[in-house]
Amino acid sequence: MNSTFDYAIKLLLAHEGGFVSHPKDPGGMTNLGVTRVAWQDYTGKIASEADMRALTPDAVKPFYKTRYWDAVNGDKLPHGMDYCLFDCAVNSGA
């Protein structure tokens, strides 16, 4: 099947929002749906608030592809089901 990842990531990012750092949010500092802890784990580097604020859709696209899309074998799923499982993996874990 042809990959629909580029379309799926656009849909996902439209709902994930921008930078937030609310003290009552268990995810902590987050931008474009990516938590600081997950970003640091992915990059292997400490991420400052400035680093998190600077994240762009292009910067987080490989993160989402590796961590979630590939984890659910998005390219092998029927259209529609690919996005559904991708979104579930992002919000509940792959």
C-alpha positions as CSV (number, residue, x, y, z in Angstrom):
1,M,0.0,0.0,0.0
2,N,1.1,3.6,-0.5
3,S,1.9,5.4,2.6
4,T,-0.6,7.9,3.9
5,F,1.6,9.1,6.7
6,D,2.0,12.7,5.3
7,Y,-1.8,13.1,5.4
8,A,-2.1,11.4,8.8
9,I,0.5,13.6,10.4
10,K,-1.3,16.7,9.1
11,L,-4.6,15.5,10.7
12,L,-2.8,14.6,13.9
13,L,-1.0,17.9,14.3
14,A,-4.1,19.9,13.7
15,H,-5.5,18.4,16.9
16,E,-2.3,18.3,19.1
17,G,-1.9,22.1,19.5
18,G,1.1,24.2,20.3
19,F,3.3,24.8,23.4
20,V,1.8,24.2,26.8
21,S,3.4,23.9,30.2
22,H,0.7,23.6,32.8
23,P,1.8,22.5,36.3
24,K,-1.3,20.2,36.6
25,D,-0.6,18.4,33.3
26,P,1.0,15.1,34.0
27,G,2.7,15.2,30.5
28,G,4.5,18.4,31.6
29,M,6.0,20.7,28.9
30,T,4.5,19.7,25.6
31,N,4.6,21.1,22.0
32,L,2.8,19.7,19.0
33,G,1.7,16.8,21.2
34,V,5.3,15.9,22.0
35,T,6.2,15.8,25.7
36,R,9.6,17.0,26.8
37,V,10.4,13.6,28.3
38,A,9.5,11.8,25.0
39,W,11.5,14.3,23.0
40,Q,14.6,14.0,25.2
41,D,14.3,10.2,25.0
42,Y,14.0,10.4,21.2
43,T,16.9,12.8,20.7
44,G,19.1,11.6,23.5
45,K,19.6,15.3,24.6
46,I,18.3,17.5,27.4
47,A,15.6,19.8,26.0
48,S,15.2,23.3,27.4
49,E,12.0,25.2,27.3
50,A,13.4,27.1,24.4
51,D,14.1,23.9,22.6
52,M,10.5,22.7,23.2
53,R,9.0,26.0,22.1
54,A,11.1,25.8,18.9
55,L,9.7,22.5,17.7
56,T,8.1,22.6,14.3
57,P,5.9,20.2,12.4
58,D,8.9,19.2,10.2
59,A,11.0,18.6,13.3
60,V,8.5,16.3,15.0
61,K,7.4,14.4,11.9
62,P,10.3,11.8,12.1
63,F,9.5,11.4,15.8
64,Y,5.9,10.5,15.1
65,K,6.8,8.3,12.2
66,T,9.3,6.3,14.1
67,R,7.6,6.1,17.5
68,Y,4.0,5.6,16.4
69,W,3.3,5.2,12.7
70,D,6.0,2.5,12.1
71,A,5.1,0.9,15.5
72,V,1.6,0.2,14.3
73,N,2.7,-0.7,10.8
74,G,0.7,2.2,9.4
75,D,2.0,1.6,5.8
76,K,0.5,-1.9,5.9
77,L,-2.9,-1.0,7.1
78,P,-6.0,0.0,5.0
79,H,-6.7,3.7,4.6
80,G,-8.7,5.0,7.5
81,M,-7.6,2.2,9.8
82,D,-4.0,3.5,9.5
83,Y,-4.9,6.9,10.9
84,C,-7.2,5.4,13.6
85,L,-4.4,3.2,15.0
86,F,-1.8,5.9,14.6
87,D,-3.9,8.4,16.6
88,C,-4.7,5.7,19.3
89,A,-1.0,4.9,19.5
90,V,-0.1,8.6,20.0
91,N,-2.7,9.0,22.7
92,S,-2.6,5.6,24.5
93,G,0.8,4.1,23.5
94,A,1.9,1.9,20.7
